[in-house]
Amino acid sequence: MKKIEIGKLLNRKPVELDTGAARTYITGKVVLVTGGGGSIGSELCRQIIKFDPELLIILDIYENNAYDVYTELNRKSPGRVKVCIASVRDMKRLENIFDEYKPHIVFHAAAHKHIPLMEDSPGEAVKNNVFGTLNTAKCADKFGAEKFILISSDKAVNPTNVMGATKRICEMIVQCMQNASKTEFAAVRFGNVLGSNGSVIPLFMRQIENGGPVTVTHKDAARFFMTIPEAAGLVLLSAGYAKDSGIFILDMGEPIKIYDLARALIELSGLKPDIDIKIEVCGLRPGEKLNEELFSDDEAPVKTCHDKIFICKPIDMDITVLKTVLNDLDKVKASADSEKIKDAIAAAVPSYVREII
């Protein structure tokens, strides 16, 4: 197989994001990245260390990835990188970390993201995504962080799955915190990130290496795609605009059909689709949409200082309603009844549409 240049799959030029402006708010500061061992979190850490933070804290529950990133970055900036093995579910542990290091900037990338897995384990999505975000946001507020940036998803828009619906609740938490805290809170909405852990590209490449078939869910299924550097750049630039609050989105051009992506990847590998490698259509998985959206009808995106970055101004959130929602979710998150948990999620997110079993 030929070595694949992932950017060629975009069908557009990658957006040039000059992240140099991030130096103004990162240099000399303590920066914490939750999920810092993951695909996006680790790339954020690589970018952040270039801007000479006082300390970069990689927080992750999975020690192996966190250690790999630490080893890589500590060679370049010895003494400026710290790993904290912790779960965002553990409020006491988070409080101890925030109290000890007093981070100025928090990038919250820790989350469960696999759609089919979260359909089967909705309580885990609620615990990790919703209450993990709430815990981290509360700590940012309590210990005086300057900025808190949530990594969200286009699947939070009119969600049809648990993962997307929990991400929408995370956005609601951030919007309410912005109104009640001195910390600047904002969210960044991603499309699918090419080459990230759990994305279709590593899956397709494994299938090609094994001789096929490459499996796609639907011939017309389409997604917005971005590269890992675009994703990290969007987060860093959005943090600089965070005083404006809201949800930041990158202009990712037109959505790409997954079927076309599979064909292109086979061809870039030096092989012929349907001759050397078969493509099989296996049907949409539970909770999957045919097409994704970047914003809802009641969100009015406007351009920021960068003509490829848009911001959706926050919808008015009643914090009393949100507290009730979170209380109801807290009561059912450990339930063995998945449908009861999904009912509570649906009550929290009116735009959540799901199949009733």
C-alpha positions in Angstrom: 0.0 0.0 0.0 1.1 3.5 -0.7 1.5 6.0 2.1 -1.7 8.0 2.3 -1.7 11.8 2.5 -4.9 12.3 4.6 -5.5 15.9 3.4 -6.1 14.7 -0.1 -9.4 13.1 1.0 -10.9 16.5 1.9 -11.9 17.6 -1.7 -11.0 21.1 -0.6 -7.9 23.0 0.5 -7.2 22.7 4.2 -8.1 25.9 6.0 -5.0 27.9 6.9 -5.4 28.8 10.6 -2.6 31.0 11.9 -2.6 30.0 15.6 0.2 32.5 16.5 -2.4 34.7 18.2 -2.7 31.9 20.8 0.6 33.0 22.2 -1.0 36.1 23.8 -3.1 34.0 26.1 -0.9 30.9 26.5 2.6 32.1 27.2 3.5 31.9 30.8 0.1 30.4 31.7 -0.9 27.0 33.2 -2.9 25.1 30.6 -4.9 21.9 31.3 -6.2 19.6 28.5 -8.6 16.9 29.5 -8.5 13.9 27.3 -5.0 15.1 26.5 -3.9 11.6 25.4 -6.5 11.4 22.6 -6.2 12.3 19.0 -7.5 15.9 19.4 -6.2 16.4 22.9 -2.7 15.3 22.0 -2.5 17.6 19.0 -3.7 20.4 21.1 -0.9 19.7 23.6 1.6 19.7 20.7 0.4 23.1 19.6 0.2 24.6 23.1 3.7 23.6 24.1 5.0 25.8 21.2 3.7 28.9 22.9 5.8 28.5 26.0 3.2 27.9 28.7 4.4 27.9 32.3 3.0 24.4 32.6 1.0 22.0 30.4 -1.1 19.5 32.2 -2.2 16.4 30.3 -5.2 15.0 32.1 -6.4 11.6 31.0 -7.8 8.3 32.5 -5.9 6.2 29.9 -2.3 6.2 31.1 -0.5 4.7 28.0 -1.6 7.5 25.6 -1.0 10.2 28.1 2.5 8.8 28.9 3.4 8.7 25.1 2.4 12.4 24.7 4.3 13.4 27.8 7.4 11.6 26.7 7.3 13.3 23.3 6.7 16.8 24.6 8.9 16.6 27.7 11.9 16.0 25.5 11.2 19.3 23.8 10.2 21.3 26.9 11.6 19.5 29.9 9.9 20.4 33.2 7.0 22.1 31.5 4.7 19.1 31.0 2.8 17.2 33.7 0.6 14.2 33.5 -2.4 13.8 35.8 -4.1 10.4 35.6 -7.7 11.2 36.5 -11.3 10.8 35.5 -13.5 13.8 34.8 -16.2 11.9 36.6 -14.2 12.1 39.9 -15.0 15.6 41.3 -12.8 15.3 44.3 -9.8 14.3 42.2 -10.5 17.2 39.8 -10.8 19.7 42.7 -7.4 18.5 44.0 -5.8 19.0 40.6 -7.3 22.4 40.1 -6.4 23.5 43.6 -2.8 22.4 43.3 -2.1 23.8 39.8 -4.7 26.6 39.4 -4.9 26.3 35.5 -5.6 29.5 33.7 -6.9 27.8 30.5 -8.9 24.6 30.3 -9.5 22.7 27.1 -12.1 20.0 27.7 -11.7 17.2 25.1 -12.4 14.2 27.4 -15.5 12.4 26.2 -17.1 9.1 25.0 -17.5 9.6 21.3 -18.4 6.2 19.7 -22.1 6.4 18.6 -23.0 2.7 18.6 -21.3 2.0 21.9 -23.1 4.9 23.6 -26.4 3.7 22.2 -25.8 0.5 24.2 -24.4 2.2 27.3 -26.2 5.5 27.6 -25.6 5.8 31.3 -21.8 5.9 30.6 -22.3 8.7 28.1 -24.3 10.7 30.7 -21.7 10.1 33.4 -18.7 10.9 31.3 -19.9 13.5 28.8 -22.6 15.4 30.8 -21.3 15.1 34.4 -17.7 15.0 33.4 -18.2 18.4 31.6 -20.2 19.7 34.6 -17.5 18.7 37.0 -14.7 20.3 35.0 -16.6 23.5 34.3 -17.5 23.9 38.0 -13.8 23.5 38.9 -12.8 26.1 36.2 -15.2 28.5 37.8 -14.4 27.7 41.4 -10.6 27.9 41.0 -10.7 31.0 38.8 -9.7 29.8 35.3 -9.6 32.5 32.7 -11.0 30.4 29.8 -12.9 27.1 29.4 -13.3 25.6 25.9 -15.5 22.6 25.3 -14.9 20.3 22.4 -18.3 19.5 21.0 -19.6 17.8 17.9 -21.9 18.5 14.9 -23.8 15.5 16.2 -25.1 17.8 18.9 -27.3 19.5 16.3 -30.8 17.9 16.2 -29.2 14.7 17.6 -30.4 11.2 16.7 -28.1 9.4 19.1 -27.1 9.4 22.7 -23.6 10.7 22.1 -24.9 13.8 20.2 -27.6 14.5 22.7 -25.2 14.4 25.6 -22.9 16.7 23.7 -25.8 19.1 23.3 -26.4 19.0 27.1 -22.6 19.8 27.5 -23.2 22.9 25.2 -26.1 23.9 27.4 -23.9 23.6 30.5 -21.3 25.9 29.0 -23.8 28.4 27.9 -25.3 28.6 31.4 -21.8 28.8 33.0 -20.9 31.7 30.8 -23.8 33.7 32.2 -22.9 32.9 35.8 -19.1 32.9 35.9 -16.2 35.3 35.5 -14.5 32.5 33.5 -14.9 32.8 29.7 -16.8 29.8 28.6 -17.2 28.7 24.9 -17.7 25.6 22.8 -16.2 24.4 19.5 -18.3 22.2 17.3 -16.3 19.7 15.2 -17.1 17.7 12.2 -15.6 14.3 11.7 -11.8 14.5 12.1 -9.8 12.6 9.5 -7.5 10.1 11.0 -8.6 10.5 14.6 -9.0 7.5 16.8 -12.3 5.8 16.0 -12.8 7.6 12.8 -13.6 5.9 9.5 -10.1 6.4 8.0 -8.2 4.0 10.3 -11.0 1.5 9.9 -11.0 1.7 6.1 -7.2 1.4 6.1 -7.3 -1.7 8.2 -9.9 -3.2 5.9 -7.9 -2.4 2.8 -4.7 -3.8 4.4 -6.7 -7.0 5.0 -7.8 -7.2 1.4 -11.3 -5.9 1.9 -14.2 -5.5 1.9 -14.5 -1.9 2.9 -17.8 -1.4 4.7 -19.9 1.7 4.4 -23.2 2.2 6.0 -25.1 3.9 3.1 -24.2 5.1 -0.4 -25.7 8.5 0.4 -24.4 9.0 3.9 -22.4 12.2 4.0 -20.3 13.9 6.7 -18.4 17.2 7.3 -14.7 16.4 7.6 -11.7 18.3 8.9 -8.0 17.4 9.5 -6.5 17.1 13.0 -4.4 20.3 12.5 -7.6 22.1 11.4 -9.4 20.9 14.6 -6.6 21.9 16.9 -6.2 25.3 15.2 -9.9 25.9 15.4 -9.8 25.3 19.2 -6.8 27.6 19.7 -8.3 30.4 17.7 -11.7 30.1 19.2 -10.2 30.3 22.7 -8.9 33.8 21.7 -12.4 34.8 20.7 -14.0 33.2 23.8 -14.9 36.6 25.3 -17.6 36.7 22.6 -19.0 33.4 24.0 -21.1 31.0 21.9 -20.4 28.0 19.8 -17.6 28.1 17.2 -17.7 26.3 13.9 -15.2 25.9 11.0 -16.3 26.3 7.4 -15.6 22.8 6.2 -17.0 23.2 2.7 -19.5 20.7 1.4 -20.1 17.4 3.2 -18.4 14.3 1.7 -20.1 11.0 1.0 -18.6 8.2 2.9 -18.9 5.9 -0.1 -16.8 8.4 -2.2 -14.3 8.7 0.6 -13.9 4.9 0.7 -13.3 4.8 -3.1 -10.8 7.6 -2.9 -8.9 5.9 -0.1 -8.7 2.7 -2.1 -7.4 4.6 -5.1 -4.8 6.5 -3.0 -3.6 3.2 -1.8 -2.7 2.2 -5.4 -5.6 -0.2 -5.7 -8.9 -0.3 -7.7 -12.3 -0.1 -6.1 -14.6 -3.1 -6.7 -11.7 -4.9 -8.5 -8.9 -5.2 -6.0 -11.0 -4.1 -3.0 -14.7 -4.6 -2.7 -17.0 -2.0 -1.1 -20.0 -3.3 0.8 -23.0 -1.3 2.0 -24.0 -2.6 5.4 -26.8 -0.2 6.5 -26.9 2.7 9.0 -26.0 1.8 12.6 -28.4 2.6 15.5 -28.5 6.3 16.1 -26.7 7.3 12.9 -27.9 10.1 10.6 -27.8 10.0 6.8 -26.5 13.6 6.9 -25.1 15.9 9.6 -25.8 19.6 10.3 -23.5 22.3 11.7 -26.1 24.4 13.3 -29.8 24.3 14.1 -32.5 26.6 12.6 -32.6 28.8 15.7 -28.9 29.4 15.7 -27.7 32.3 13.5 -24.0 31.8 12.7 -22.0 34.9 12.0 -18.4 35.3 10.9 -15.7 36.0 13.4 -12.4 37.9 12.6 -11.4 34.8 10.6 -13.6 34.4 7.5 -13.6 30.6 7.9 -14.7 30.5 11.5 -18.3 31.2 12.5 -19.9 31.7 15.8 -23.4 30.7 16.8 -24.6 33.0 19.6 -25.9 31.2 22.6 -29.6 30.6 22.9 -31.0 31.9 26.2 -30.7 29.1 28.8 -32.8 29.0 32.0 -30.3 27.8 34.6 -33.2 26.6 36.8 -34.5 24.4 34.0 -30.9 23.1 33.4 -30.5 22.2 37.1 -33.8 20.2 36.9 -32.6 18.4 33.8 -29.3 17.5 35.4 -31.0 16.4 38.6 -33.3 14.1 36.6 -30.3 12.7 34.7 -28.4 12.2 37.9 -31.2 10.0 39.3 -31.2 7.6 36.3 -27.6 7.6 35.1 -26.8 4.3 36.9 -30.0 2.6 35.9 -29.9 -0.8 34.1 -32.8 0.4 32.0 -31.3 2.1 28.9 -34.7 3.4 27.7 -35.3 5.1 31.0 -32.0 6.9 30.6 -32.8 7.9 27.0 -36.2 9.2 28.1 -34.4 11.5 30.5 -32.0 12.6 27.8 -34.9 13.3 25.5 -36.6 15.4 28.2 -33.4 17.4 28.5 -32.9 17.9 24.7 -36.2 18.6 22.9 -34.5 18.3 19.5 -33.3 14.7 20.2 -35.1 12.3 17.9 -34.6 8.6 18.6 -36.1 5.3 17.7 -38.4 4.0 20.4 -37.7 0.3 21.0 
